[in-house]
Amino acid sequence: MIEDFKKEQILEAAKNWFREVIAPNHKQNTAKCSSPKKFKINPFLVKYLARFLTGKTDAISIAKALVLPRVLGTSITTSFGENAQKFLSEIRSSIGGSTTSGIDIEFIDQLDGKKKYCQLKLGPTTINKDDVETINQHFASIKRLAQKNHLSLEINQMIVGVLYGERCDLSANYKNIEKKHHYPVYAGKEFWERLTGSDQFYNDLSTAISEIALEFDSSHLLDETITKLSQSEEIKNIAD
């Protein structure tokens, strides 16, 4: 099991990432939604969605129907993905980055006791077809290096660790890494348990990140954004 202080470092790294990067970007992107220019408004759907949401088609209801899906869905999801590399860098720093080219971290698997050479990925759908080949090339280089130095290296010692999600959520590209190239892919709870030795660490990580919400009560900003958007001429013209 990895040292408790390293677990705490990982948790703090995740909170710092959310506190310093994700939350501020989310607030900034929320404020931008006060302008109708930020939306591709479908005049045939927006009033339906407003009524579906609030039972009304007034300007405030229309503004809510536009802003809420963006702020609570698209905006935060995009920011999360676009800033993934900083989070991955924080994780590497907390655990100790690998000295092997093309590998993010090296660690002793707490479930099978074997040393693992791991490439970190953010989520279950965050790689494309080209990434699969890149991962394969990196692992192939490790195998050649091991052979050159007469070192024993099993194929299951080279893995892909997906920071969140479940195995059933993995995209076809991840599945190809396992089926075509035979490298294990561990997602979410399973990855973190292998890394830390704790079957609760994944939940601890989720809880740590959610705690940041207590520092960012932006309900007033959301209300202000919706009100300002509802007062624009474009939205008034659509409303009853």
C-alpha positions in Angstrom: 0.0 0.0 0.0 1.4 3.4 -0.9 2.2 5.8 1.9 -0.7 7.7 3.5 1.1 11.0 2.8 1.1 10.2 -1.0 -2.6 9.5 -0.9 -3.1 12.9 0.8 -0.9 14.5 -1.9 -3.2 13.0 -4.6 -6.3 14.2 -2.9 -4.9 17.7 -2.4 -3.7 17.8 -6.0 -7.2 17.0 -7.2 -8.7 19.7 -5.0 -6.1 22.3 -6.1 -6.8 21.5 -9.7 -10.5 22.1 -9.2 -10.0 25.1 -7.0 -7.5 26.8 -9.3 -8.5 25.8 -12.7 -11.9 24.2 -13.2 -14.0 26.3 -10.8 -12.7 29.7 -12.0 -13.1 28.7 -15.6 -16.6 27.5 -14.9 -17.5 30.8 -13.3 -16.0 32.8 -16.2 -17.9 30.7 -18.7 -21.1 31.1 -16.8 -20.8 34.9 -16.9 -20.4 34.8 -20.6 -23.8 33.1 -21.0 -25.5 36.4 -20.2 -25.1 37.2 -23.9 -27.4 35.7 -26.5 -24.5 35.6 -28.9 -23.2 32.6 -26.9 -26.1 30.5 -28.0 -27.3 29.0 -31.3 -30.9 29.5 -30.5 -33.5 27.3 -32.2 -36.7 29.5 -32.1 -38.8 26.4 -32.7 -37.4 24.5 -29.7 -36.5 27.1 -27.1 -40.0 28.0 -26.1 -41.0 24.4 -25.9 -38.0 23.7 -23.6 -38.8 26.8 -21.5 -42.4 25.5 -21.0 -41.1 22.0 -20.4 -38.8 23.4 -17.7 -41.0 26.0 -15.9 -44.4 25.8 -17.5 -44.0 29.2 -18.9 -42.5 30.9 -22.1 -41.6 34.2 -20.6 -38.1 35.7 -21.0 -36.8 34.3 -17.7 -38.0 30.8 -18.5 -36.4 31.0 -22.0 -33.1 32.2 -20.4 -33.1 29.3 -17.9 -33.7 26.8 -20.7 -30.7 28.2 -22.5 -28.3 28.8 -19.6 -28.8 25.8 -17.4 -27.9 23.0 -19.8 -24.8 25.0 -20.9 -23.6 25.8 -17.3 -24.5 22.5 -15.7 -23.5 20.3 -18.7 -21.5 21.4 -21.7 -19.4 24.1 -20.1 -18.1 22.2 -17.1 -17.6 19.0 -19.2 -15.6 20.9 -21.8 -13.4 22.6 -19.2 -12.8 19.3 -17.4 -11.5 17.8 -20.6 -9.5 20.7 -21.9 -7.6 21.0 -18.7 -7.0 17.3 -18.2 -3.3 17.5 -18.8 -2.8 19.8 -15.8 -4.6 17.2 -13.6 -2.5 14.4 -15.0 0.6 16.4 -14.3 -0.5 17.0 -10.7 -1.1 13.2 -10.3 2.4 12.5 -11.8 3.9 15.0 -9.4 2.1 13.5 -6.4 3.1 9.9 -7.1 6.4 10.5 -8.7 6.8 10.6 -12.5 8.3 7.8 -14.5 11.9 8.0 -15.8 10.9 5.7 -18.7 10.1 7.5 -22.0 6.4 7.5 -22.8 5.3 6.3 -19.4 3.5 8.6 -16.9 4.0 6.7 -13.7 5.6 3.5 -12.4 4.2 1.8 -9.3 3.9 -1.6 -7.5 0.4 -2.9 -8.1 -1.2 -3.4 -4.6 -3.4 -6.3 -5.9 -0.8 -8.5 -7.6 2.5 -7.1 -6.3 4.0 -6.5 -9.8 5.6 -3.4 -11.0 3.4 -1.5 -13.5 4.4 0.9 -16.2 1.4 3.1 -16.6 0.0 5.6 -19.1 -2.6 7.8 -17.5 -5.8 8.9 -19.3 -8.5 11.0 -18.0 -11.8 9.3 -18.8 -13.4 6.4 -20.5 -14.0 8.1 -23.9 -10.9 10.4 -24.0 -8.7 8.7 -26.5 -9.0 8.3 -30.3 -7.7 5.7 -32.8 -4.3 7.4 -33.2 -3.8 7.4 -29.4 -4.2 3.6 -29.4 -1.2 3.3 -31.8 0.8 5.8 -29.8 0.2 3.8 -26.6 1.2 0.6 -28.4 4.4 2.2 -29.7 5.4 3.4 -26.2 4.9 0.0 -24.7 6.7 -1.7 -27.6 9.7 0.5 -26.8 9.7 -0.6 -23.2 9.6 -4.3 -24.3 12.6 -3.7 -26.6 14.5 -2.0 -23.8 13.8 -4.8 -21.4 15.0 -7.4 -24.0 18.1 -5.4 -24.6 18.9 -5.3 -20.9 17.9 -8.9 -20.3 15.1 -7.9 -18.0 12.0 -10.0 -17.4 8.9 -8.0 -18.4 5.3 -9.4 -18.6 2.8 -7.8 -20.9 0.4 -7.2 -18.0 3.0 -5.0 -16.4 2.3 -2.3 -19.1 -1.1 -0.8 -18.4 -3.4 2.1 -19.1 -4.9 3.8 -16.0 -8.2 5.7 -16.6 -8.8 8.1 -13.8 -12.6 8.0 -13.7 -15.4 5.8 -15.1 -16.1 2.1 -15.1 -15.1 -0.7 -17.4 -18.5 -0.9 -19.0 -18.0 2.8 -20.0 -14.8 2.3 -21.9 -14.8 3.3 -25.6 -14.0 0.9 -28.4 -10.5 2.5 -28.6 -9.7 1.4 -25.1 -11.1 -2.1 -25.8 -8.8 -2.3 -28.8 -5.8 -1.7 -26.5 -6.8 -4.9 -24.7 -8.1 -7.0 -27.6 -5.6 -6.1 -30.3 -2.5 -5.3 -28.2 -3.3 -7.2 -25.0 -2.4 -4.4 -22.6 -4.7 -4.2 -19.5 -6.9 -1.1 -19.1 -8.0 -0.3 -15.6 -10.7 2.3 -15.0 -11.9 4.3 -12.1 -12.1 2.4 -8.8 -10.1 -0.6 -10.0 -7.2 1.6 -11.1 -7.1 3.6 -7.9 -7.3 0.5 -5.8 -4.3 -1.1 -7.7 -2.4 2.2 -7.2 -3.2 2.9 -3.5 -4.3 -0.5 -2.1 -7.5 1.1 -0.9 -10.9 0.1 -2.3 -12.3 3.3 -0.9 -9.8 5.7 -2.5 -11.9 6.4 -5.6 -14.8 7.5 -3.4 -12.4 9.6 -1.3 -11.2 11.3 -4.4 -14.7 12.1 -5.6 -15.6 13.4 -2.1 -12.5 15.6 -2.0 -13.3 17.2 -5.3 -17.0 17.7 -4.3 -15.8 19.5 -1.2 -14.5 22.3 -3.4 -18.1 23.2 -4.2 -18.4 24.5 -0.6 -15.9 27.2 -1.6 -17.7 28.2 -4.7 -21.3 29.0 -4.1 -22.1 30.6 -7.4 -25.9 30.5 -7.2 -26.0 34.3 -7.3 -23.8 34.4 -10.4 -26.2 31.9 -12.1 -29.2 34.0 -11.1 -27.5 37.2 -12.4 -26.5 35.5 -15.7 -30.1 34.3 -16.3 -31.6 37.7 -15.5 -29.2 39.6 -17.7 -29.8 37.2 -20.6 -33.6 37.5 -20.2 -33.3 41.3 -20.5 -31.7 41.1 -23.9 -33.8 42.2 -26.9 -33.2 38.8 -28.6 -34.8 36.9 -25.8 -37.6 39.4 -25.3 -38.5 39.1 -28.9 -38.8 35.3 -28.6 -40.8 35.4 -25.4 -44.6 35.9 -25.3 
